[in-house]
Amino acid sequence: MKTIKELIGESLTEVAATRDINRQNSISRVYKACPELKDIDGQILEVRNSRFIAVIDKDERLIKRYDTAIEELQTKRDKIIARNNIAPDFDEEKFICSECNDTGFIKTPDGKSSVCSCRENELEMCYEQSGMADYPSYKMKNYRDDYLGDAPGRKKIKSMMNDLLKELIGKRSEESRSSVYIYSAPPQTGKTFLSVCVCKTAIKLGKSAYYAKCEDLAALMPDTLEGLKHVDFLVIDDFADTVTLSNNVGSILNTILETRAASKLDTVLVTPFPVAELIKKCDMRISGKLQSAKKISSEGR
Ligand SMILES: [Zn+2]
C-alpha cells in the first residue's frame, strides 16, 4: 500500500507534462488568432540566435546591434499584445491548481498540511488501498452527533478521536501516552463510521493509515500485514475476544501491536464489548496489552 504522499509524488511528472501541453496549446491558440505576433516572435528568436553566436565570437559591435534590434522588436511585440487584448503571460507555464500550486497539499487555517481538493482521485485510491474500499461515502462531515441517540456520548468519542489525530500530526507528548487505545461502545452506535472517517482524515493530513476488521487479519496478504506494523495510524474494528482465539489472529495481532509499540505508533481497537470482559477472555498476550491501553468511550462524562 502506498501513502498519499507517494501517490501524489508519482503523479507530479504527469502534472508537469500537462502544464507544458497547456502552455503549448495557449501559444498555438494565440498565434492562430494573431499571426502578426507569431511572426514577430519568430524574428525575436532569430535575432537572439544570431546574438548568441556574436557572443561566442566576442563581437561587441554586433552584440550591440542585435540588442538594439531585440529592443525594437520587443516594443513592437508589446504593442501588438496590448492592441489585441492578449494576456501578456500567454506563453508562460501556469499552475494547473492555483490552490496548491500543483504540490497536492494545502495549508489548513490551523497550519497543518492537508491534501488539496485537486487530488481527490489519489485520495480515493489511497483510501481503497488502506482497507476502506467498502466505505466510499464515509466522510467526517457526515458524522452527526445526534444520529442514533446519545449525542453527548458520540460527541465525546469524536473529540477523543480528534485528539488522537492531533497528537498524530502534532507533537507527541511522551508521558502518559499509550500506543494502544480501546474504543468500546455498544453495537449500532456508529463505531465503524467514525473509525473509517478518522482513518481517512489521517490520510488526508498526509499520514499513512489502515482500517482492518479484526477477523480479516488472518486473510490479509503478507506484505499488507507487514505494512500494518508500520503505518502511522491503525484501526482494528470488530475486535472481540473470540476472534483473538481463532485462526491465529491472537498471534498476528500480538506481533503487530508489539512492533507498533516499539515504534510508538498508535493502534485503536474498536469493540462492542466492555474492556474488563475482553481482558478476562482474550488471547493472553493480547490481554496483557489491553490492561495498559487507554480507553476511548462515552462513559465518565
Ligand atoms: Zn491543488
Boltz pocket constraint, residues with backbone or C-beta under 6 A from the ligand:
constraints:
  - pocket:
      binder: B
      contacts: [[A, 97], [A, 98], [A, 99], [A, 100], [A, 101], [A, 102], [A, 103], [A, 104], [A, 105], [A, 116], [A, 117], [A, 118], [A, 119]]
      max_distance: 6.0
